[in-house]
Amino acid sequence: MLWFLVSLWVKFMKIIVFENLKKIAKAALFILLFILLYTSSREVLRDKSESEALGRIFTMPDESYDVVLAGPSHIQYGIQPKILADEYGIKACNTATAAQSMPTTYYVVKEMVERHSPDIVVVDLFCLFYPDNYFTPTRFHQAIDNFPLGKTKTEAILDLVPQGESEFFANYMLYHGRWKSLTRYDYTVQQEFDETSQILEVTTPFENDFVPLDENVTGNIPSVPLEYLEKLVTLCKETETELILTVIPYRADVDNNGVTGAYQQSLYNSVKVLAETWGVEYINLLHHLDEIGFDFQTDMAEFSHLNVSGSEKVSRIWGKLLNDRLEN
């Protein structure tokens, strides 16, 4: 009788364990399917109109770069990695995004230095005048959404977003309404990656009457961009990465976002003074237009961005400069 009760108990326990295992397996399968559906649909729905290349640069396996280009759209449209590679043998990538603030640039460079260990980082200073952590949430999304989830992305969001961090950690709700406007491009997940920076094929002619502000005229850099510029300098020194600060040519005598051209240029002049104290190379191309052979009649897409002709000239200047630095 005792043996019968024991065997009955064992069978009963096996049934319970089996049923529990089935429930656990079903729950695990549900969670797995949910994660797969969530991540795949999020990738399809994500707005890929800007900065698609950045995510691919971050996550390309076993990739190393000689040079990382970073900053706002001025350098995005101003230097072509393809020209650097084809004509100078320089492996470069362009991590610029539209209106990329200095704090955002700092975290972009940090991610690249940790992942890909470039020899040189080139940063454009156009957004130095903007006093906040980022221009708009949309502009910050265009950069941070491409970061792989990890230490740097977490640090950037917690540091730069004053509240509502969940929007940047889990951006599904931000994009879920895009299903109405999806195109074939959104479903093409494994796209061929091209490291060529974006180019603008339109031309807006301007008179060649631009006169840069005297370099002795300096301005007060807002505290937030200055803080992150200093952090960028420290990061590059600690990782033994050469940092070059620059200004890509544009009509810097035109007001932009309510900021006068003269003020923008005064900040560039202030960086020149700071760069000397930091021991960082600084190349303001607004003062070297004749050397480049730059022509405002033919080389501008509009007042703020270079077209194909302008970017080819600037890219070749940078090809020579970078080639010299990498060889020495």
Secondary structure, 3 states (H helix, E strand, C coil): CHHHHHHHHHHHHHHHHHHHHHHHHHHHHHHHHHHHHHHHHHHHHCCCCCCHHHHHHHHCCCCCCCEEEECCHHHHCCCCHHHHHHHHCCCEEECCCCCCCHHHHHHHHHHHHHHHCCCEEEEECHHHHCCCCCCCHHHHHHHHCCCCCCHHHHHHHHHHCCCCCHHHHCCHHHHHHHHHHCCHHHHCCCCCCCCCCCCCCCCCCCCCCCCCCCCCCCCCCCHHHHHHHHHHHHHHHHCCCEEEEEECCCCCCCCECCECHHHHHHHHHHHHHHHHHHCCEEEEHHHCHHHHCCCCCCCEEECCEECHHHHHHHHHHHHHHHHHHHHC
